[in-house]
Amino acid sequence: MTTALELSGIHKSFDGFAALTDAHFSARWGEVHALLGENGAGKSSLMNIAAGLYAAEAGAMLVDDNPVRFSGPRDAAKARIGMVHQHFRLVLPFTVAQNILLTVPRSERLESHGKRLRRVEEAIRDKARELGFHIDPAQRVDRLSVAEQQRVEILKVLLAGARILILDEPTAVLTDQEAERLLSTVHGLARRGAAVVLVTHKMADVKRHADRVTVMRGGRTVATVDPQQMPVGELVRLTVGESITAPAAGLTRATPGPVRLAVRGLRSPEVQGRRVLDGIDLDLRAGEIYGLAGVGGNGQGELAGAIMGLPGRTEGEIALDRHGDLKATPPTARRALGLAAIPADRYGLALAGGLSVSENYGIGQVHSGRYGSAWRLARREMDKDAQAAVAAFDVQGVRSIAQKAALLSGGNAQKLVLAREFGKSPRLVLAHSPSRGLDVRAGAEVHARLRAARDAGAAVLLISEDLDEVLALADRVGVMTRGRIVAEFAQPADRQAVGQAMVDHG
């Protein structure tokens, strides 16, 4: 196999911080090449250079053994490189075809918009059939599941002509079955001659689907090896520099306390004969982690939003002990009652990337008056607290608490969210996909914080599409599908039985 993409001696810094230092990577035609590393290791930064989004300060890049220099993503697309980002870049109110039309090269012949759209719709159907995807070109993107949106992103880059396909954390938002289906598809693309780069932190994906793996740590390339010849323990050591000790299974847990939050008959309005929430009944007890498993798109996000107090009409009751129904209680008041929330979309709902680390930390206490009024903040006090929280929660990559939160890696951004939400001892914790997209170390730290909150007496609701995460953390397991909790399991729960409940009611 010949080389499709090669990067050598790459250096890149942001705001004086060296994100990449003499990084190297090469992918061959016909292979799936995994790029493995912790959050902040430089994986996405290196691939963003390959995709033309960033410009390297030093180093060289070859495509098909020819030297190239990109001034932007269009140059990369002309070189037939396409990148599917972890956070999708789709126009939600547009249809599938309209999104893809934005990136497909124009034909040299003059065509009306309607004719171009019909031509793209036909191309989508053809390519989807070839890949085994089921996609309606006329469907609005905001009505698709996360897995379907990811397929749209893949179709988008392939129909734009990409033969070098870069997938950034492609299985982070997928269930086991969806991930297996996707990786089998990209494996087939490689076998038909494409070069596929799989940016990931998941050892299982690497072992099952990669022909080679390059490991990065601290912005440097550590090694490139055959994953089939390398034990998982050695890959972990290369990735993190030391072994990660998992919590022992079957730890003795305290007996759960009284019901902290009771959800009764929670329903959303009927739309086209279907309710996203269709009669949720749920008890959350003090000193317990309740794990809610299920395929994405079955109402989990809407349930989380209802508990957090986000806009949206619902009927039924969400009752907090010693307070009663929260229906008329705004989000700020819910926080004052001891609710801590870790949303699934940390950048969309938990952090403001354009604000500083200090401001993102302090905003959780502005409503309480701790830092004065919103019009006259006691910034010195806020900065002092933020500095202490950053140290206590080991938020890496913070050179100054005045830097923008957008410059933090995914794992460190999540740790900043945890520092703010757990700054006061919460009575109720809502954690939706808290370790999505995080590496082994960062995920373990998030899990340790959730266990600590439970052990301190909080009621914890863990909503996750990662069944391993649910089974590892939960004291009780529920399965949610089609807007209802259809089954509950005491621990230790049987993985096959939980999975069957997810499928049977799907």
C-alpha positions in Angstrom: 0.0 0.0 0.0 1.3 3.5 -0.9 1.1 6.5 1.4 -2.1 8.6 1.1 -1.4 11.2 3.8 1.8 12.1 5.6 2.5 14.8 8.1 6.0 15.3 9.5 7.6 17.6 12.0 4.4 19.5 12.7 4.4 22.3 15.2 1.3 24.3 16.3 0.6 26.6 19.2 -2.5 28.4 20.4 -2.2 31.6 22.6 1.4 30.7 23.3 0.6 27.1 24.3 2.3 24.4 22.2 -0.5 22.0 21.1 1.8 20.1 18.7 5.5 19.6 19.0 7.3 17.7 16.2 4.2 15.5 15.5 4.3 12.8 12.8 1.6 10.7 11.2 1.1 8.8 7.9 -1.9 6.8 6.5 -1.8 4.4 3.6 -4.4 3.8 0.9 -6.6 0.9 1.8 -6.1 1.0 5.5 -7.9 2.1 8.6 -5.4 4.0 10.7 -6.3 4.8 14.3 -5.0 8.0 16.0 -5.1 7.3 19.7 -4.5 9.6 22.7 -6.0 11.3 25.7 -8.0 14.4 25.4 -5.6 17.3 24.8 -3.0 14.9 23.3 -3.1 16.8 19.9 -5.1 14.3 17.8 -7.8 16.6 16.6 -5.3 19.5 16.2 -3.1 17.4 13.9 -6.1 16.3 11.8 -7.5 19.8 11.6 -4.2 20.7 10.0 -4.7 17.9 7.5 -8.2 19.1 6.8 -7.1 22.7 6.2 -8.7 24.2 9.3 -5.4 25.1 11.0 -2.1 26.1 9.5 1.0 24.5 10.9 3.8 26.8 12.0 6.4 24.2 11.0 6.5 20.9 9.2 5.5 19.3 6.0 2.5 17.5 4.5 2.2 15.1 1.6 -0.9 13.9 -0.1 -0.4 10.9 -2.4 3.3 11.5 -2.0 3.0 15.1 -3.3 3.8 18.1 -1.1 0.8 20.3 -0.3 0.1 23.5 1.6 -3.5 24.4 2.4 -4.9 27.9 2.9 -8.3 26.5 4.0 -10.7 23.6 4.0 -11.5 24.1 0.3 -7.9 23.3 -0.6 -8.1 20.1 1.5 -11.4 19.2 -0.3 -9.7 19.7 -3.6 -7.0 17.3 -2.4 -9.9 14.9 -1.7 -9.6 15.0 2.1 -12.8 15.1 4.1 -13.2 15.3 7.9 -16.2 14.4 10.0 -15.9 16.3 13.2 -17.0 15.2 16.7 -19.4 18.1 16.8 -21.4 17.9 13.6 -21.4 20.9 11.2 -24.9 20.7 9.8 -27.6 23.3 9.3 -30.4 21.8 11.5 -33.5 23.4 9.8 -32.2 22.3 6.3 -32.9 18.9 4.8 -30.3 16.3 4.2 -30.0 17.2 0.5 -29.8 21.0 1.2 -27.0 20.4 3.7 -25.0 18.3 1.2 -25.8 20.7 -1.7 -23.8 23.3 0.2 -20.6 21.3 -0.2 -21.0 19.4 -3.5 -19.0 21.0 -6.3 -21.1 22.8 -8.9 -21.5 21.2 -12.3 -20.0 23.0 -15.3 -23.4 23.0 -17.0 -26.0 25.6 -16.1 -28.8 24.2 -13.8 -31.6 25.6 -11.8 -31.5 25.2 -8.0 -34.4 22.7 -8.2 -32.6 20.6 -10.7 -29.3 20.6 -8.7 -31.2 19.6 -5.6 -32.9 16.7 -7.4 -29.5 15.6 -8.7 -28.0 15.7 -5.2 -31.0 13.8 -3.8 -30.4 11.0 -6.4 -26.7 11.0 -5.6 -27.5 10.7 -1.9 -29.8 7.7 -2.5 -27.1 6.0 -4.6 -24.3 6.5 -2.1 -26.5 5.6 0.8 -27.5 2.3 -0.9 -23.8 1.6 -1.5 -22.9 2.1 2.1 -26.0 0.4 3.6 -27.3 3.7 5.0 -31.0 4.4 5.3 -31.4 8.1 4.8 -34.3 10.2 3.4 -32.7 13.1 1.4 -35.9 15.2 2.0 -35.8 14.8 5.8 -34.9 17.8 8.0 -31.7 17.2 9.8 -33.1 18.3 13.2 -35.5 15.4 13.0 -32.8 12.8 12.6 -31.1 10.8 15.4 -27.5 11.5 16.3 -26.4 8.4 14.4 -28.4 9.5 11.3 -26.8 12.9 11.4 -23.4 11.3 11.5 -24.2 9.4 8.4 -25.2 12.6 6.7 -21.8 14.1 7.6 -20.1 11.0 6.0 -22.2 11.2 2.9 -21.4 14.9 2.7 -17.7 14.5 2.6 -17.8 11.4 0.3 -20.1 13.1 -2.2 -17.7 16.1 -2.2 -15.1 13.6 -3.5 -13.1 12.7 -0.4 -10.9 9.6 -0.6 -9.0 10.4 2.6 -11.7 10.2 5.3 -10.9 11.6 8.8 -13.4 10.6 11.5 -13.0 12.5 14.8 -14.3 10.4 17.8 -17.0 8.8 15.5 -18.4 6.4 18.1 -18.5 8.8 21.0 -22.3 9.5 20.4 -23.3 6.0 19.2 -24.6 2.9 20.9 -22.7 -0.4 20.7 -24.8 -1.5 17.7 -24.6 1.8 15.9 -20.8 2.0 16.4 -20.3 -1.5 15.1 -22.3 -0.8 12.0 -20.5 2.5 11.4 -17.0 1.0 11.8 -17.9 -1.9 9.6 -18.9 0.6 6.9 -15.7 2.6 7.1 -13.7 -0.6 7.1 -15.4 -1.5 3.8 -14.5 2.0 2.4 -10.8 1.3 3.2 -11.0 -2.1 1.6 -12.3 -0.4 -1.6 -9.2 1.8 -1.7 -9.9 4.8 0.6 -7.6 5.9 3.4 -9.6 6.1 6.7 -8.2 7.9 9.8 -10.0 7.0 13.0 -9.4 9.6 15.7 -10.4 7.9 19.0 -9.7 7.1 22.6 -11.5 3.8 22.6 -9.2 0.8 22.8 -12.0 -1.6 21.6 -12.4 0.4 18.4 -8.7 0.3 17.8 -8.3 -3.5 18.4 -11.3 -4.5 16.3 -11.1 -2.2 13.3 -7.6 -0.6 12.9 -4.9 -1.9 10.7 -2.3 0.4 12.4 -2.4 2.8 15.3 -0.4 5.9 16.0 -0.3 7.0 19.7 0.0 10.7 20.7 0.7 12.1 24.1 1.3 15.7 25.1 1.3 17.0 21.5 4.0 14.5 20.3 3.8 11.2 18.4 4.8 8.4 20.7 4.7 5.3 18.5 3.0 3.7 15.5 2.3 0.0 16.0 0.2 -2.9 14.8 -2.7 -3.1 17.3 -3.1 -6.8 16.8 0.4 -7.3 18.1 0.1 -4.9 21.0 -1.7 -5.9 24.3 -4.3 -3.5 25.5 -2.4 -2.8 28.7 0.7 -1.7 26.7 -1.5 0.6 24.5 -2.9 2.2 27.6 0.6 2.7 29.0 1.7 4.3 25.7 -1.4 6.5 25.7 -1.4 7.8 29.3 2.2 7.2 30.4 1.0 5.0 33.3 -1.7 2.4 33.9 -5.2 3.4 34.9 -6.6 1.4 37.8 -10.3 0.8 37.4 -12.5 0.7 40.5 -13.0 -2.8 41.9 -16.3 -4.4 40.9 -18.9 -5.2 43.6 -17.9 -2.5 46.0 -20.1 -2.4 49.1 -22.4 0.6 48.9 -24.5 2.3 51.5 -28.2 1.6 51.6 -30.0 4.3 49.6 -32.0 6.8 51.5 -35.5 8.3 51.0 -36.8 9.4 47.6 -35.2 12.8 46.7 -36.9 13.3 43.4 -40.2 11.8 42.2 -41.3 12.0 38.5 -44.9 11.1 37.9 -46.7 10.8 34.6 -44.3 13.1 32.7 -45.6 13.7 29.2 -44.8 16.1 26.4 -47.4 17.3 23.8 -48.3 14.9 21.1 -46.8 15.7 17.7 -47.8 13.6 14.6 -49.3 11.0 16.9 -46.2 10.6 19.0 -45.1 11.9 22.4 -41.3 12.3 23.0 -42.1 11.8 26.7 -44.9 9.4 27.2 -45.6 8.8 30.9 -42.3 8.8 32.7 -42.5 7.5 36.3 -39.2 7.6 38.2 -37.9 7.7 41.8 -34.4 9.0 42.6 -33.2 8.2 46.1 -30.6 9.9 48.2 -27.2 8.1 48.2 -27.9 6.3 44.9 -26.9 6.4 41.3 -29.8 5.6 39.0 -28.5 4.7 35.5 -30.8 5.3 32.6 -29.8 3.3 29.5 -31.2 3.4 26.1 -30.6 4.1 22.4 -30.3 7.9 21.8 -33.3 9.8 20.6 -35.9 8.1 22.8 -36.6 11.1 25.0 -33.5 11.1 27.3 -32.6 14.7 26.3 -36.1 15.9 26.8 -36.3 14.2 30.3 -33.0 15.9 31.2 -34.3 19.3 30.0 -37.5 18.9 32.0 -35.6 18.3 35.2 -33.1 21.1 34.5 -36.1 23.5 33.8 -35.3 24.2 30.1 -38.1 25.6 28.0 -40.6 23.0 26.8 -44.2 22.1 27.6 -44.8 19.0 29.7 -47.6 17.7 31.9 -47.1 15.6 35.0 -45.1 16.1 38.2 -41.4 16.6 39.0 -41.4 16.8 42.8 -38.3 17.5 44.9 -38.4 16.5 48.6 -39.1 19.4 51.0 -40.1 21.6 48.1 -42.8 19.9 46.0 -43.5 20.2 42.3 -40.8 22.0 40.3 -43.0 22.8 37.3 -43.1 26.5 38.0 -39.6 26.7 39.4 -37.1 28.4 37.1 -33.6 26.9 36.5 -31.8 29.4 38.8 -34.1 28.5 41.6 -33.6 24.8 41.0 -29.9 25.3 41.3 -30.5 27.1 44.6 -32.4 24.1 45.8 -29.3 21.9 45.2 -29.6 20.7 41.6 -26.3 20.2 39.8 -26.5 19.6 36.0 -23.9 18.1 33.6 -25.6 18.3 30.2 -24.7 16.1 27.3 -23.7 19.1 25.2 -21.0 20.7 27.3 -20.3 23.4 24.8 -23.9 24.3 23.9 -25.5 24.1 27.4 -22.8 24.0 30.1 -20.0 26.4 28.9 -19.7 29.7 27.0 -16.6 29.2 25.0 -16.1 32.9 24.4 -16.0 33.7 28.1 -13.0 33.1 30.4 -12.4 30.1 32.6 -13.2 32.3 35.6 -16.4 33.6 34.2 -17.6 30.1 33.3 -16.9 29.0 36.8 -18.4 32.0 38.5 -21.6 32.2 36.5 -23.1 29.4 38.5 -23.1 31.6 41.6 -24.0 35.0 40.1 -27.7 34.5 40.8 -26.9 33.8 44.5 -25.3 37.1 45.0 -22.0 35.6 46.1 -20.1 37.8 43.6 -22.2 40.8 43.8 -24.8 41.7 41.2 -24.7 40.7 37.5 -24.0 44.4 36.8 -21.1 44.8 39.2 -19.2 41.5 39.7 -16.7 41.0 42.5 -14.2 39.7 40.0 -11.3 39.4 42.4 -13.3 37.0 44.6 -14.6 35.1 41.6 -11.0 34.7 40.2 -9.8 33.5 43.6 -12.5 30.8 43.8 -12.0 29.8 40.1 -8.3 29.4 40.7 -8.9 27.1 43.7 -11.5 25.1 41.8 -9.2 24.6 38.8 -6.5 23.3 41.2 -8.9 21.1 43.1 -10.4 19.5 40.0 -7.0 19.2 38.2 -8.2 21.2 35.1 -5.2 21.0 32.8 -4.3 23.5 30.1 -5.3 26.6 32.1 -2.4 29.0 31.7 -4.6 31.8 33.1 -8.1 31.8 34.4 -8.6 34.8 32.1 -8.2 32.5 29.0 -11.2 31.5 27.0 -12.9 28.2 27.9 -13.0 27.3 24.2 -9.2 26.6 24.4 -9.7 23.7 26.8 -9.7 20.1 25.6 -12.9 18.1 25.9 -11.8 16.4 29.1 -10.6 19.6 30.8 -13.8 21.5 29.7 -15.8 18.7 31.4 -13.7 19.0 34.6 -14.4 22.8 34.6 -18.1 22.0 34.5 -17.7 19.5 37.3 -15.8 22.1 39.4 -18.6 24.6 39.0 -21.5 22.1 39.6 -19.9 20.4 42.5 -18.6 23.6 44.0 -21.4 23.4 46.6 -22.5 20.0 47.8 -25.4 19.1 45.5 -28.5 17.3 46.7 -29.5 16.1 43.2 -27.1 15.5 40.3 -28.2 15.2 36.7 -25.4 13.8 34.5 -26.2 13.2 30.8 -23.5 11.4 29.0 -20.8 12.8 31.3 -17.8 11.0 29.8 -18.8 11.2 26.2 -15.7 11.9 24.1 -13.4 11.7 27.1 -10.3 9.5 27.3 -9.6 6.8 29.9 -8.1 9.1 32.6 -10.7 11.9 32.2 -13.6 9.5 32.2 -12.3 7.8 35.3 -12.1 11.2 37.1 -15.7 12.1 36.1 -16.9 8.7 37.4 -15.1 9.2 40.7 -16.8 12.6 41.2 -20.2 11.1 40.6 -19.5 8.3 43.1 -18.3 10.8 45.6 -21.5 12.8 45.2 -23.5 9.7 45.8 -21.5 8.7 48.8 -22.0 12.2 50.2 -25.8 11.6 50.0 -26.8 13.1 46.7 -29.3 11.5 44.4 -27.6 11.0 41.0 -29.4 10.4 37.7 -27.0 9.1 35.1 -28.4 9.2 31.6 -26.0 7.5 29.1 -26.0 5.7 25.8 -22.8 4.0 26.9 -24.0 0.7 28.5 -20.6 0.0 30.0 -20.8 3.4 31.8 -24.3 2.7 33.2 -23.4 -0.8 34.4 -20.2 0.4 36.0 -21.7 3.2 38.0 -25.4 2.6 38.6 -26.9 1.1 41.8 -30.1 0.6 39.8 -30.5 0.5 36.0 -33.5 1.6 34.0 -34.1 1.3 30.3 -35.8 4.2 28.4 -37.3 3.8 25.0 -40.0 5.7 23.1 -40.4 8.2 25.9 -41.0 5.6 28.7 -39.0 3.6 31.2 -39.8 0.1 30.1 -37.7 -2.0 32.5 -35.7 -1.7 35.7 -32.8 -3.9 37.0 -31.1 -4.3 40.3 -27.4 -4.6 40.3 -25.5 -6.7 39.3 -27.6 -6.4 36.2 -27.3 -8.8 33.3 -25.9 -7.0 30.3 -27.7 -9.2 27.8 -31.0 -8.7 29.6 -30.6 -4.9 29.7 -29.6 -4.9 26.0 -32.6 -7.0 25.1 -34.9 -4.6 26.9 -33.5 -1.8 24.8 -34.1 -3.7 21.6 -37.5 -5.3 22.4 -39.1 -2.0 23.0 -37.3 -0.1 20.3 
